[in-house]
């Protein structure tokens, strides 16, 4: 689940692209005056603006707090199952699930997987809806006030988690957290504000490092605190929740003191209705798949772009759903503790960080399609190994293949997408791809959890592996390679 969440953030960052379109339009309409108005922030050379390091630190604090909960999900749901009470939300939902269970004859022991899938999909869907709206508001009112509102909302969600002695409050905490997660897309917009074409890649690389470090260290910290707390008190989840709350509070203070507004008033959108309307275009599902916002493409390019978008959505739908259930598989089948799951996530994150930092980022653009194809092929035996594993070595081999595939597919898939359209259209294209990714991650976990709960892990993972053949075959046969793109 940690990896899905990381992809979810990277692929769901809509506002960077909305800002890119705004930047291009302003530059054309004002004869390049934007650079002058941002002269206090943008450097004429390739040096990274100091405010980008502020964004890096803020993201790191946020991701360390956010990822602490990831290895704890199965244990948390087990806790609420035992302690929520006969009239609580968990029991109410469980009664409804019982009726479905008897109807289809599903195994009793996997109910928590269905609840976990619901919570994962709910969080992702709320982020999918909230991120472009938050970005639109920041275009009007500035980045800093909206960013601080998001960070305060995240802090409130951790406070609710720390007092979530019943399942209702825990669900409320997840809802507040999902709505507030627009801070990630705002961070990408800030990097765009502060960067020129020559140094934007370096700024985005820093953002990627923040994700890698957060998703390597955060789950391990959460699992360590949970293990310690279980020896101290029955309310073991309070301790990691309080640490997350402390990190989020430090983030609010840090941004308040050190972040300087990156969007000057003269460059802000004058109409709130217009800005939010543009943002809402990233939420309309039919428009996303049809790439309606991308104008003046040739028929062949539009057809190929739509097909690539469909491949991307199907891949992430299957991938995120199956990956989300990994913690439940290790919890139920191998009896993993939170600490063991933390170590597993640490290994996944470290493998990805090493590959992306040393190899993937150096892949030439004309090799992107072959790399995507190889990554899509690797993930098929990965899920077969995980689903059929009866021993730890087989499980870890599948997890290793999973990490290798993950480090290859999404970055190179986004490189393929970036080849379509003119310079002024690329921001729109990338924004639509990020929205498609966020939508896939919003619906994938709930579908995979229902399958896991109804037919078990082996059949679910094997069916998912077979279904992943379609993206692999499609990317090899029908998507043009970047070197052929003008």
SEVO-52898 format. One record per residue (C-alpha): residue number from 1; chain; x, y, z. Coordinates in nm, 3 decimals, padded with zeros to 5 digits, always signed. Layout:
<nodes>
NODE, NUM, A, X, Y, Z
...
</nodes>
This chain:
<nodes>
NODE, 1, A, +00.000, +00.000, +00.000
NODE, 2, A, +00.288, +00.239, +00.058
NODE, 3, A, +00.392, +00.220, -00.302
NODE, 4, A, +00.042, +00.279, -00.425
NODE, 5, A, +00.018, +00.579, -00.210
NODE, 6, A, +00.345, +00.716, -00.339
NODE, 7, A, +00.226, +00.665, -00.698
NODE, 8, A, -00.100, +00.808, -00.602
NODE, 9, A, +00.074, +01.135, -00.497
NODE, 10, A, +00.306, +01.146, -00.793
NODE, 11, A, +00.041, +01.069, -01.046
NODE, 12, A, -00.236, +01.273, -00.890
NODE, 13, A, -00.069, +01.611, -00.882
NODE, 14, A, -00.309, +01.803, -01.104
NODE, 15, A, -00.231, +02.157, -01.007
NODE, 16, A, +00.124, +02.160, -01.144
NODE, 17, A, -00.025, +02.118, -01.489
NODE, 18, A, -00.301, +02.373, -01.439
NODE, 19, A, -00.036, +02.621, -01.332
NODE, 20, A, +00.179, +02.531, -01.632
NODE, 21, A, -00.105, +02.620, -01.865
NODE, 22, A, -00.163, +02.942, -01.676
NODE, 23, A, +00.208, +03.022, -01.695
NODE, 24, A, +00.215, +02.963, -02.071
NODE, 25, A, -00.096, +03.170, -02.132
NODE, 26, A, +00.028, +03.457, -01.918
NODE, 27, A, +00.362, +03.454, -02.092
NODE, 28, A, +00.201, +03.475, -02.433
NODE, 29, A, -00.050, +03.743, -02.332
NODE, 30, A, +00.193, +03.960, -02.142
NODE, 31, A, +00.499, +03.932, -02.368
NODE, 32, A, +00.704, +03.747, -02.113
NODE, 33, A, +00.640, +03.981, -01.821
NODE, 34, A, +00.582, +03.689, -01.587
NODE, 35, A, +00.954, +03.625, -01.562
NODE, 36, A, +01.006, +03.982, -01.453
NODE, 37, A, +00.730, +03.960, -01.192
NODE, 38, A, +00.886, +03.642, -01.055
NODE, 39, A, +01.237, +03.781, -01.062
NODE, 40, A, +01.256, +03.758, -00.685
NODE, 41, A, +01.199, +03.386, -00.707
NODE, 42, A, +01.330, +03.252, -01.036
NODE, 43, A, +01.698, +03.223, -01.103
NODE, 44, A, +01.831, +03.293, -01.451
NODE, 45, A, +02.068, +02.999, -01.423
NODE, 46, A, +02.027, +02.637, -01.324
NODE, 47, A, +02.053, +02.696, -00.949
NODE, 48, A, +01.753, +02.575, -00.750
NODE, 49, A, +01.556, +02.847, -00.575
NODE, 50, A, +01.594, +02.822, -00.195
NODE, 51, A, +01.215, +02.805, -00.155
NODE, 52, A, +01.221, +02.469, -00.335
NODE, 53, A, +01.417, +02.332, -00.038
NODE, 54, A, +01.141, +02.460, +00.188
NODE, 55, A, +00.891, +02.264, -00.021
NODE, 56, A, +01.116, +01.958, +00.001
NODE, 57, A, +01.130, +01.979, +00.380
NODE, 58, A, +00.755, +02.031, +00.409
NODE, 59, A, +00.682, +01.730, +00.187
NODE, 60, A, +00.926, +01.517, +00.381
NODE, 61, A, +00.760, +01.601, +00.714
NODE, 62, A, +00.418, +01.535, +00.560
NODE, 63, A, +00.515, +01.200, +00.407
NODE, 64, A, +00.691, +01.076, +00.719
NODE, 65, A, +00.368, +01.136, +00.912
NODE, 66, A, +00.139, +01.000, +00.642
NODE, 67, A, +00.324, +00.674, +00.578
NODE, 68, A, +00.343, +00.577, +00.944
NODE, 69, A, -00.009, +00.433, +00.927
NODE, 70, A, +00.049, +00.213, +00.623
NODE, 71, A, +00.180, -00.105, +00.791
NODE, 72, A, -00.072, -00.063, +01.073
NODE, 73, A, -00.395, -00.094, +00.871
NODE, 74, A, -00.461, -00.466, +00.925
NODE, 75, A, -00.391, -00.442, +01.299
NODE, 76, A, -00.604, -00.128, +01.329
NODE, 77, A, -00.902, -00.298, +01.168
NODE, 78, A, -00.856, -00.600, +01.393
NODE, 79, A, -00.858, -00.362, +01.690
NODE, 80, A, -01.184, -00.197, +01.585
NODE, 81, A, -01.342, -00.532, +01.517
NODE, 82, A, -01.279, -00.630, +01.880
NODE, 83, A, -01.339, -00.294, +02.050
NODE, 84, A, -01.588, -00.089, +01.848
NODE, 85, A, -01.890, -00.221, +02.035
NODE, 86, A, -02.215, -00.382, +01.918
NODE, 87, A, -02.369, -00.048, +01.817
NODE, 88, A, -02.058, +00.100, +01.652
NODE, 89, A, -02.002, +00.173, +01.284
NODE, 90, A, -01.779, -00.132, +01.240
NODE, 91, A, -02.050, -00.364, +01.370
NODE, 92, A, -02.313, -00.193, +01.157
NODE, 93, A, -02.106, -00.239, +00.843
NODE, 94, A, -02.015, -00.591, +00.948
NODE, 95, A, -02.383, -00.685, +00.973
NODE, 96, A, -02.439, -00.569, +00.616
NODE, 97, A, -02.130, -00.756, +00.501
NODE, 98, A, -02.253, -01.071, +00.678
NODE, 99, A, -02.561, -01.079, +00.458
NODE, 100, A, -02.351, -01.059, +00.145
NODE, 101, A, -02.112, -01.320, +00.283
NODE, 102, A, -02.389, -01.574, +00.335
NODE, 103, A, -02.530, -01.494, -00.008
NODE, 104, A, -02.207, -01.565, -00.198
NODE, 105, A, -02.040, -01.803, +00.048
NODE, 106, A, -01.732, -01.586, +00.096
NODE, 107, A, -01.467, -01.675, +00.358
NODE, 108, A, -01.535, -01.520, +00.699
NODE, 109, A, -01.175, -01.427, +00.787
NODE, 110, A, -01.128, -01.164, +00.515
NODE, 111, A, -01.386, -00.906, +00.623
NODE, 112, A, -01.118, -00.661, +00.733
NODE, 113, A, -00.981, -00.661, +00.377
NODE, 114, A, -01.311, -00.526, +00.248
NODE, 115, A, -01.313, -00.252, +00.510
NODE, 116, A, -00.951, -00.169, +00.430
NODE, 117, A, -01.032, -00.143, +00.061
NODE, 118, A, -01.320, +00.089, +00.136
NODE, 119, A, -01.101, +00.320, +00.343
NODE, 120, A, -00.819, +00.318, +00.086
NODE, 121, A, -01.055, +00.398, -00.201
NODE, 122, A, -01.236, +00.665, +00.000
NODE, 123, A, -00.910, +00.844, +00.080
NODE, 124, A, -00.790, +00.830, -00.281
NODE, 125, A, -01.125, +00.945, -00.420
NODE, 126, A, -01.136, +01.244, -00.186
NODE, 127, A, -00.785, +01.340, -00.291
NODE, 128, A, -00.882, +01.298, -00.657
NODE, 129, A, -01.170, +01.545, -00.607
NODE, 130, A, -00.999, +01.788, -00.370
NODE, 131, A, -00.657, +01.836, -00.530
NODE, 132, A, -00.761, +02.025, -00.847
NODE, 133, A, -01.012, +02.236, -00.651
NODE, 134, A, -00.746, +02.328, -00.396
NODE, 135, A, -00.515, +02.419, -00.683
NODE, 136, A, -00.783, +02.641, -00.836
NODE, 137, A, -00.833, +02.822, -00.507
NODE, 138, A, -00.458, +02.877, -00.475
NODE, 139, A, -00.453, +03.039, -00.820
NODE, 140, A, -00.688, +03.304, -00.681
NODE, 141, A, -00.579, +03.346, -00.319
NODE, 142, A, -00.213, +03.248, -00.340
NODE, 143, A, -00.025, +02.930, -00.253
NODE, 144, A, +00.065, +02.997, +00.110
NODE, 145, A, -00.279, +03.049, +00.271
NODE, 146, A, -00.431, +02.748, +00.092
NODE, 147, A, -00.125, +02.535, +00.170
NODE, 148, A, -00.151, +02.623, +00.538
NODE, 149, A, -00.523, +02.537, +00.540
NODE, 150, A, -00.438, +02.195, +00.394
NODE, 151, A, -00.163, +02.136, +00.650
NODE, 152, A, -00.391, +02.234, +00.938
NODE, 153, A, -00.654, +01.993, +00.801
NODE, 154, A, -00.394, +01.716, +00.794
NODE, 155, A, -00.299, +01.798, +01.153
NODE, 156, A, -00.665, +01.775, +01.255
NODE, 157, A, -00.691, +01.433, +01.088
NODE, 158, A, -00.400, +01.302, +01.297
NODE, 159, A, -00.556, +01.445, +01.612
NODE, 160, A, -00.876, +01.258, +01.529
NODE, 161, A, -00.675, +00.942, +01.471
NODE, 162, A, -00.509, +00.978, +01.812
NODE, 163, A, -00.853, +00.981, +01.983
NODE, 164, A, -01.021, +00.732, +01.750
NODE, 165, A, -01.129, +00.486, +02.017
NODE, 166, A, -01.417, +00.388, +01.788
NODE, 167, A, -01.432, +00.318, +01.417
NODE, 168, A, -01.651, +00.619, +01.335
NODE, 169, A, -01.385, +00.867, +01.447
NODE, 170, A, -01.118, +00.675, +01.257
NODE, 171, A, -01.322, +00.694, +00.936
NODE, 172, A, -01.378, +01.066, +01.001
NODE, 173, A, -01.002, +01.109, +01.039
NODE, 174, A, -00.946, +00.945, +00.700
NODE, 175, A, -01.210, +01.169, +00.538
NODE, 176, A, -01.053, +01.487, +00.678
NODE, 177, A, -00.708, +01.365, +00.572
NODE, 178, A, -00.820, +01.284, +00.217
NODE, 179, A, -00.982, +01.624, +00.168
NODE, 180, A, -00.672, +01.799, +00.301
NODE, 181, A, -00.416, +01.617, +00.085
NODE, 182, A, -00.417, +01.891, -00.177
NODE, 183, A, -00.090, +02.006, -00.019
NODE, 184, A, +00.100, +01.764, -00.244
NODE, 185, A, -00.034, +01.909, -00.569
NODE, 186, A, +00.023, +02.259, -00.429
NODE, 187, A, +00.386, +02.169, -00.362
NODE, 188, A, +00.431, +02.073, -00.726
NODE, 189, A, +00.266, +02.400, -00.833
NODE, 190, A, +00.508, +02.590, -00.610
NODE, 191, A, +00.806, +02.416, -00.771
NODE, 192, A, +00.666, +02.523, -01.109
NODE, 193, A, +00.627, +02.881, -00.983
NODE, 194, A, +00.987, +02.892, -00.868
NODE, 195, A, +01.150, +02.717, -01.163
NODE, 196, A, +01.253, +02.795, -01.514
NODE, 197, A, +01.259, +02.535, -01.790
NODE, 198, A, +01.629, +02.477, -01.730
NODE, 199, A, +01.609, +02.399, -01.358
NODE, 200, A, +01.257, +02.258, -01.316
NODE, 201, A, +01.382, +01.903, -01.356
NODE, 202, A, +01.619, +01.948, -01.063
NODE, 203, A, +01.335, +02.084, -00.851
NODE, 204, A, +01.111, +01.791, -00.936
NODE, 205, A, +01.397, +01.555, -00.856
NODE, 206, A, +01.408, +01.696, -00.503
NODE, 207, A, +01.037, +01.628, -00.471
NODE, 208, A, +01.101, +01.269, -00.581
NODE, 209, A, +01.369, +01.233, -00.315
NODE, 210, A, +01.124, +01.351, -00.050
NODE, 211, A, +00.880, +01.080, -00.159
NODE, 212, A, +01.151, +00.812, -00.157
NODE, 213, A, +01.279, +00.901, +00.190
NODE, 214, A, +00.928, +00.940, +00.332
NODE, 215, A, +00.811, +00.604, +00.204
NODE, 216, A, +01.129, +00.429, +00.319
NODE, 217, A, +01.144, +00.568, +00.673
NODE, 218, A, +00.781, +00.649, +00.762
NODE, 219, A, +00.636, +00.294, +00.768
NODE, 220, A, +00.933, +00.171, +00.969
NODE, 221, A, +00.888, +00.446, +01.228
NODE, 222, A, +00.516, +00.370, +01.258
NODE, 223, A, +00.577, -00.001, +01.303
NODE, 224, A, +00.849, +00.061, +01.563
NODE, 225, A, +00.623, +00.287, +01.769
NODE, 226, A, +00.333, +00.043, +01.742
NODE, 227, A, +00.552, -00.243, +01.862
NODE, 228, A, +00.675, -00.042, +02.159
NODE, 229, A, +00.327, +00.081, +02.242
NODE, 230, A, +00.178, -00.269, +02.241
NODE, 231, A, +00.402, -00.350, +02.535
NODE, 232, A, +00.286, -00.041, +02.722
NODE, 233, A, -00.090, -00.011, +02.675
NODE, 234, A, -00.386, -00.158, +02.494
NODE, 235, A, -00.436, +00.165, +02.296
NODE, 236, A, -00.121, +00.101, +02.096
NODE, 237, A, -00.223, +00.319, +01.796
NODE, 238, A, -00.221, +00.638, +02.003
NODE, 239, A, +00.158, +00.662, +02.003
NODE, 240, A, +00.222, +00.658, +01.626
NODE, 241, A, -00.078, +00.889, +01.587
NODE, 242, A, +00.072, +01.139, +01.829
NODE, 243, A, +00.407, +01.126, +01.650
NODE, 244, A, +00.228, +01.195, +01.320
NODE, 245, A, +00.043, +01.481, +01.490
NODE, 246, A, +00.373, +01.627, +01.615
NODE, 247, A, +00.529, +01.606, +01.269
NODE, 248, A, +00.226, +01.775, +01.112
NODE, 249, A, +00.234, +02.052, +01.372
NODE, 250, A, +00.605, +02.108, +01.302
NODE, 251, A, +00.517, +02.127, +00.931
NODE, 252, A, +00.258, +02.400, +00.990
NODE, 253, A, +00.506, +02.603, +01.195
NODE, 254, A, +00.787, +02.549, +00.944
NODE, 255, A, +00.582, +02.660, +00.643
NODE, 256, A, +00.442, +02.959, +00.835
NODE, 257, A, +00.791, +03.082, +00.918
NODE, 258, A, +00.999, +02.996, +00.612
NODE, 259, A, +00.780, +02.972, +00.304
NODE, 260, A, +00.744, +03.294, +00.105
NODE, 261, A, +00.453, +03.328, -00.137
NODE, 262, A, +00.555, +03.209, -00.483
NODE, 263, A, +00.255, +03.341, -00.678
NODE, 264, A, +00.254, +03.724, -00.682
NODE, 265, A, -00.084, +03.897, -00.668
NODE, 266, A, -00.039, +04.035, -01.019
NODE, 267, A, -00.022, +03.684, -01.159
NODE, 268, A, -00.317, +03.533, -00.975
NODE, 269, A, -00.640, +03.439, -01.145
NODE, 270, A, -00.893, +03.722, -01.121
NODE, 271, A, -01.203, +03.502, -01.128
NODE, 272, A, -01.267, +03.235, -00.868
NODE, 273, A, -01.544, +03.081, -01.079
NODE, 274, A, -01.317, +03.057, -01.384
NODE, 275, A, -01.030, +02.902, -01.190
NODE, 276, A, -01.244, +02.641, -01.017
NODE, 277, A, -01.422, +02.565, -01.346
NODE, 278, A, -01.089, +02.483, -01.509
NODE, 279, A, -00.996, +02.266, -01.214
NODE, 280, A, -01.323, +02.074, -01.232
NODE, 281, A, -01.235, +01.968, -01.586
NODE, 282, A, -00.990, +01.724, -01.426
NODE, 283, A, -01.275, +01.553, -01.237
NODE, 284, A, -01.516, +01.481, -01.525
NODE, 285, A, -01.449, +01.117, -01.600
NODE, 286, A, -01.565, +01.107, -01.965
NODE, 287, A, -01.365, +01.419, -02.052
NODE, 288, A, -01.054, +01.262, -01.895
NODE, 289, A, -01.066, +00.948, -02.106
NODE, 290, A, -01.145, +01.146, -02.422
NODE, 291, A, -00.870, +01.403, -02.351
NODE, 292, A, -01.126, +01.673, -02.431
NODE, 293, A, -00.908, +01.951, -02.293
NODE, 294, A, -00.628, +01.877, -02.545
NODE, 295, A, -00.707, +02.072, -02.861
NODE, 296, A, -00.579, +02.061, -03.220
NODE, 297, A, -00.412, +01.720, -03.212
NODE, 298, A, -00.411, +01.513, -03.528
NODE, 299, A, -00.657, +01.222, -03.533
NODE, 300, A, -00.378, +00.968, -03.515
NODE, 301, A, -00.208, +01.140, -03.222
NODE, 302, A, -00.539, +01.180, -03.036
NODE, 303, A, -00.622, +00.812, -03.091
NODE, 304, A, -00.280, +00.704, -02.964
NODE, 305, A, -00.299, +00.941, -02.667
NODE, 306, A, -00.641, +00.810, -02.567
NODE, 307, A, -00.518, +00.453, -02.597
NODE, 308, A, -00.209, +00.527, -02.388
NODE, 309, A, -00.435, +00.689, -02.127
NODE, 310, A, -00.654, +00.378, -02.120
NODE, 311, A, -00.349, +00.151, -02.082
NODE, 312, A, -00.224, +00.372, -01.797
NODE, 313, A, -00.562, +00.361, -01.620
NODE, 314, A, -00.606, -00.017, -01.655
NODE, 315, A, -00.252, -00.080, -01.533
NODE, 316, A, -00.290, +00.139, -01.224
NODE, 317, A, -00.641, +00.008, -01.155
NODE, 318, A, -00.513, -00.351, -01.139
NODE, 319, A, -00.179, -00.262, -00.983
NODE, 320, A, -00.308, -00.039, -00.703
NODE, 321, A, -00.591, -00.274, -00.614
NODE, 322, A, -00.372, -00.581, -00.590
NODE, 323, A, -00.089, -00.396, -00.418
NODE, 324, A, -00.327, -00.252, -00.159
NODE, 325, A, -00.414, -00.600, -00.036
NODE, 326, A, -00.047, -00.697, +00.013
NODE, 327, A, -00.046, -00.597, +00.380
NODE, 328, A, -00.358, -00.804, +00.440
NODE, 329, A, -00.205, -01.104, +00.263
NODE, 330, A, +00.107, -01.094, +00.479
NODE, 331, A, -00.107, -01.033, +00.789
NODE, 332, A, -00.349, -01.321, +00.732
NODE, 333, A, -00.132, -01.575, +00.551
NODE, 334, A, +00.212, -01.519, +00.706
NODE, 335, A, +00.098, -01.361, +01.036
NODE, 336, A, +00.320, -01.059, +00.987
NODE, 337, A, +00.340, -00.809, +01.269
NODE, 338, A, +00.340, -00.434, +01.205
NODE, 339, A, +00.717, -00.438, +01.253
NODE, 340, A, +00.766, -00.707, +00.989
NODE, 341, A, +00.548, -00.515, +00.747
NODE, 342, A, +00.749, -00.203, +00.819
NODE, 343, A, +01.067, -00.386, +00.722
NODE, 344, A, +00.896, -00.512, +00.405
NODE, 345, A, +00.798, -00.159, +00.304
NODE, 346, A, +01.148, -00.042, +00.385
NODE, 347, A, +01.289, -00.300, +00.143
NODE, 348, A, +01.042, -00.203, -00.130
NODE, 349, A, +01.113, +00.168, -00.091
NODE, 350, A, +01.489, +00.122, -00.077
NODE, 351, A, +01.490, -00.092, -00.393
NODE, 352, A, +01.284, +00.167, -00.579
NODE, 353, A, +01.494, +00.459, -00.458
NODE, 354, A, +01.818, +00.290, -00.565
NODE, 355, A, +01.685, +00.198, -00.909
NODE, 356, A, +01.522, +00.534, -00.976
NODE, 357, A, +01.818, +00.731, -00.848
NODE, 358, A, +02.088, +00.534, -01.027
NODE, 359, A, +01.928, +00.397, -01.344
NODE, 360, A, +01.570, +00.497, -01.429
NODE, 361, A, +01.634, +00.871, -01.428
NODE, 362, A, +01.913, +00.817, -01.685
NODE, 363, A, +01.702, +00.615, -01.930
NODE, 364, A, +01.710, +00.796, -02.268
NODE, 365, A, +01.378, +00.914, -02.402
NODE, 366, A, +01.391, +00.679, -02.701
NODE, 367, A, +01.410, +00.379, -02.466
NODE, 368, A, +01.105, +00.472, -02.260
NODE, 369, A, +00.860, +00.244, -02.441
NODE, 370, A, +01.087, -00.060, -02.414
NODE, 371, A, +01.137, +00.010, -02.045
NODE, 372, A, +00.762, +00.034, -01.986
NODE, 373, A, +00.712, -00.292, -02.174
NODE, 374, A, +00.980, -00.465, -01.966
NODE, 375, A, +00.832, -00.330, -01.642
NODE, 376, A, +00.481, -00.446, -01.735
NODE, 377, A, +00.619, -00.790, -01.814
NODE, 378, A, +00.804, -00.816, -01.482
NODE, 379, A, +00.496, -00.734, -01.273
NODE, 380, A, +00.308, -01.040, -01.406
NODE, 381, A, +00.534, -01.302, -01.240
NODE, 382, A, +00.557, -01.066, -00.943
NODE, 383, A, +00.189, -01.103, -00.861
NODE, 384, A, +00.192, -01.474, -00.943
NODE, 385, A, +00.473, -01.527, -00.693
NODE, 386, A, +00.302, -01.317, -00.425
NODE, 387, A, -00.038, -01.481, -00.476
NODE, 388, A, +00.093, -01.838, -00.483
NODE, 389, A, +00.366, -01.798, -00.220
NODE, 390, A, +00.367, -02.052, +00.060
NODE, 391, A, +00.714, -01.964, +00.187
NODE, 392, A, +00.883, -01.636, +00.278
NODE, 393, A, +01.158, -01.660, +00.008
NODE, 394, A, +00.897, -01.693, -00.269
NODE, 395, A, +00.700, -01.402, -00.123
NODE, 396, A, +01.009, -01.182, -00.107
NODE, 397, A, +01.111, -01.271, -00.460
NODE, 398, A, +00.769, -01.155, -00.579
NODE, 399, A, +00.795, -00.839, -00.370
NODE, 400, A, +01.140, -00.767, -00.516
NODE, 401, A, +01.007, -00.803, -00.872
NODE, 402, A, +00.719, -00.578, -00.769
NODE, 403, A, +00.956, -00.303, -00.654
NODE, 404, A, +01.167, -00.330, -00.971
NODE, 405, A, +00.859, -00.307, -01.193
NODE, 406, A, +00.716, -00.013, -01.001
NODE, 407, A, +01.038, +00.185, -01.035
NODE, 408, A, +01.026, +00.142, -01.414
NODE, 409, A, +00.667, +00.167, -01.535
NODE, 410, A, +00.511, +00.492, -01.413
NODE, 411, A, +00.809, +00.728, -01.472
NODE, 412, A, +00.860, +00.598, -01.825
NODE, 413, A, +00.486, +00.592, -01.895
NODE, 414, A, +00.472, +00.962, -01.808
NODE, 415, A, +00.768, +01.018, -02.042
NODE, 416, A, +00.569, +00.857, -02.324
NODE, 417, A, +00.271, +01.082, -02.249
NODE, 418, A, +00.489, +01.393, -02.247
NODE, 419, A, +00.571, +01.343, -02.616
NODE, 420, A, +00.221, +01.433, -02.732
NODE, 421, A, +00.104, +01.784, -02.813
NODE, 422, A, +00.277, +02.119, -02.845
NODE, 423, A, +00.471, +02.282, -02.566
NODE, 424, A, +00.158, +02.470, -02.459
NODE, 425, A, -00.043, +02.145, -02.447
NODE, 426, A, +00.197, +01.926, -02.254
NODE, 427, A, +00.085, +02.057, -01.917
NODE, 428, A, -00.274, +01.967, -01.999
NODE, 429, A, -00.176, +01.620, -02.119
NODE, 430, A, +00.023, +01.548, -01.804
NODE, 431, A, -00.256, +01.679, -01.583
NODE, 432, A, -00.507, +01.444, -01.743
NODE, 433, A, -00.272, +01.150, -01.695
NODE, 434, A, -00.231, +01.234, -01.328
NODE, 435, A, -00.607, +01.255, -01.289
NODE, 436, A, -00.651, +00.918, -01.461
NODE, 437, A, -00.396, +00.771, -01.222
NODE, 438, A, -00.570, +00.918, -00.917
NODE, 439, A, -00.905, +00.783, -01.035
NODE, 440, A, -00.757, +00.435, -01.090
NODE, 441, A, -00.619, +00.435, -00.739
NODE, 442, A, -00.952, +00.551, -00.603
NODE, 443, A, -01.148, +00.256, -00.744
NODE, 444, A, -00.881, -00.016, -00.766
NODE, 445, A, -00.848, -00.101, -00.394
NODE, 446, A, -01.220, -00.150, -00.334
NODE, 447, A, -01.259, -00.384, -00.633
NODE, 448, A, -00.950, -00.585, -00.539
NODE, 449, A, -01.061, -00.604, -00.177
NODE, 450, A, -01.402, -00.737, -00.277
NODE, 451, A, -01.234, -01.002, -00.494
NODE, 452, A, -00.983, -01.087, -00.218
NODE, 453, A, -01.264, -01.117, +00.032
NODE, 454, A, -01.492, -01.318, -00.198
NODE, 455, A, -01.254, -01.563, -00.371
NODE, 456, A, -00.932, -01.541, -00.169
NODE, 457, A, -00.582, -01.411, -00.231
NODE, 458, A, -00.453, -01.681, -00.468
NODE, 459, A, -00.727, -01.646, -00.727
NODE, 460, A, -00.737, -01.266, -00.694
NODE, 461, A, -00.363, -01.223, -00.753
NODE, 462, A, -00.353, -01.479, -01.035
NODE, 463, A, -00.649, -01.318, -01.214
NODE, 464, A, -00.485, -00.979, -01.172
NODE, 465, A, -00.160, -01.110, -01.318
NODE, 466, A, -00.344, -01.247, -01.621
NODE, 467, A, -00.534, -00.919, -01.666
NODE, 468, A, -00.203, -00.729, -01.661
NODE, 469, A, -00.113, -00.904, -01.986
NODE, 470, A, -00.340, -00.659, -02.169
NODE, 471, A, -00.143, -00.343, -02.080
NODE, 472, A, +00.181, -00.524, -02.173
NODE, 473, A, +00.050, -00.640, -02.511
NODE, 474, A, -00.109, -00.300, -02.582
NODE, 475, A, +00.200, -00.094, -02.502
NODE, 476, A, +00.409, -00.312, -02.735
NODE, 477, A, +00.172, -00.309, -03.031
NODE, 478, A, -00.011, +00.019, -03.048
NODE, 479, A, +00.171, +00.302, -02.870
NODE, 480, A, +00.421, +00.486, -03.082
NODE, 481, A, +00.767, +00.525, -02.946
NODE, 482, A, +00.894, +00.871, -02.846
NODE, 483, A, +01.159, +00.883, -03.115
NODE, 484, A, +00.879, +00.886, -03.375
NODE, 485, A, +00.698, +01.173, -03.211
NODE, 486, A, +00.756, +01.521, -03.339
</nodes>
